């Protein structure tokens, strides 16, 4: 089994701004002003949607050749529905996405049947999609109190 461990750290800044680091890369996560942020970056749930679209795009690039598909262009539009009453503890509803929808925009000269096979394979291969769609073991591994 070839298990690879990926790591990231999230450091809370002023307000609800968070600096996220992984390897040598950093991104800013924030909330829109309507949710108490300063709108300096995507919020976490938008970043999740972006991660899904990015993962699907990478899988498309990696596996297009396997299906003899020449991608002239590939774009994913992703949207999802969250009931904010769950996050704000106003009602007992799910706190995360209840529905996520995506649309693939594929520019290719490949026949429709091959593109449909390719898309079905792509959906199965995307690690982010798999993580969202299936339960994952998630647990707190420790608490460090710093003085």
C-alpha positions in Angstrom: 0.0 0.0 0.0 1.5 3.4 -1.0 0.1 5.7 1.6 1.2 9.3 1.3 0.6 11.7 4.2 -0.2 15.3 3.2 0.0 18.1 5.8 -1.3 21.6 6.2 -1.4 24.1 9.1 -3.9 26.8 9.7 -3.0 29.9 11.8 -5.7 32.2 13.0 -4.8 35.9 12.4 -6.7 39.1 13.2 -10.5 38.6 13.1 -11.4 35.5 11.2 -8.5 35.6 8.7 -6.5 32.4 8.6 -3.2 31.7 7.0 -3.0 28.2 5.7 0.4 26.7 4.8 1.3 23.5 3.1 4.9 22.7 1.9 6.2 26.1 0.7 2.8 27.5 -0.2 0.4 29.8 1.7 -3.1 31.0 1.1 -5.4 33.3 3.0 -8.8 32.1 4.1 -11.4 34.6 5.3 -15.1 35.2 5.4 -17.1 37.7 3.4 -18.1 40.9 5.2 -21.7 39.6 5.5 -20.3 36.7 7.7 -18.0 38.8 9.8 -14.9 38.7 7.8 -12.8 41.2 5.8 -13.2 39.5 2.4 -9.5 39.0 1.8 -9.8 35.4 0.6 -12.2 32.6 0.0 -13.9 31.2 3.0 -13.3 27.5 4.0 -16.4 26.1 2.2 -15.6 28.0 -1.0 -12.0 26.6 -0.8 -13.5 23.2 -0.5 -15.5 23.7 -3.7 -12.4 25.0 -5.4 -10.4 22.0 -4.2 -13.1 19.7 -5.7 -13.0 21.4 -9.1 -9.2 21.6 -9.1 -8.9 17.9 -8.2 -11.4 16.9 -11.0 -9.4 19.1 -13.4 -6.1 17.4 -12.5 -7.6 14.0 -12.8 -9.0 14.9 -16.2 -5.5 16.0 -17.4 -3.8 12.9 -16.0 -6.3 10.4 -17.4 -7.4 12.0 -20.7 -4.8 10.1 -22.7 -6.0 6.8 -21.3 -9.3 7.5 -22.9 -7.7 8.9 -26.1 -9.3 12.3 -25.3 -7.5 15.5 -26.4 -8.5 18.2 -24.0 -8.5 21.5 -25.7 -10.1 23.1 -22.6 -11.5 21.8 -19.4 -13.3 23.8 -16.7 -15.4 22.9 -13.7 -18.2 25.0 -12.2 -19.0 24.0 -8.6 -21.7 25.2 -6.3 -23.1 23.9 -3.0 -25.9 24.6 -0.5 -25.3 25.2 3.2 -28.0 26.1 5.7 -26.2 28.7 7.8 -28.7 28.1 10.7 -26.7 25.0 11.5 -23.4 26.9 11.7 -24.9 29.7 13.8 -26.6 27.1 16.0 -30.1 28.4 15.3 -31.5 25.0 14.3 -30.5 21.4 14.4 -29.6 21.0 10.7 -26.4 19.8 9.1 -23.6 22.3 9.4 -21.9 21.4 6.1 -23.0 21.1 2.5 -26.3 19.4 1.9 -25.9 19.4 -1.8 -22.9 20.0 -4.1 -23.4 20.3 -7.9 -20.7 20.6 -10.6 -20.7 21.0 -14.3 -17.8 20.0 -16.6 -17.1 22.1 -19.6 -15.0 20.0 -21.9 -13.7 21.2 -25.3 -12.7 18.1 -27.3 -13.2 16.4 -30.6 -13.7 13.0 -28.9 -17.1 11.3 -29.4 -19.8 11.8 -26.8 -19.7 8.1 -25.7 -16.0 8.2 -24.9 -16.3 11.5 -23.1 -19.1 10.0 -20.9 -16.9 7.0 -20.1 -14.0 9.4 -19.3 -16.2 11.5 -17.0 -17.5 8.4 -15.1 -13.9 7.3 -14.5 -12.9 10.9 -13.6 -15.6 11.0 -10.9 -14.4 7.8 -9.4 -10.7 8.8 -9.4 -10.9 12.2 -7.7 -9.6 11.9 -4.1 -11.3 15.2 -3.0 -14.7 14.0 -4.4 -14.2 10.6 -2.7 -13.3 12.4 0.6 -16.5 14.5 0.4 -18.8 11.7 -0.7 -17.7 9.0 1.7 -17.2 9.0 5.4 -13.6 9.6 6.5 -12.0 8.8 9.8 -11.4 12.2 11.4 -10.2 12.6 14.9 -8.4 15.2 17.1 -4.9 13.9 17.6 -3.9 16.2 20.4 -4.3 19.5 22.2 -1.2 21.6 23.0 -1.7 24.4 25.5 1.0 27.0 25.1 1.8 29.6 27.8 
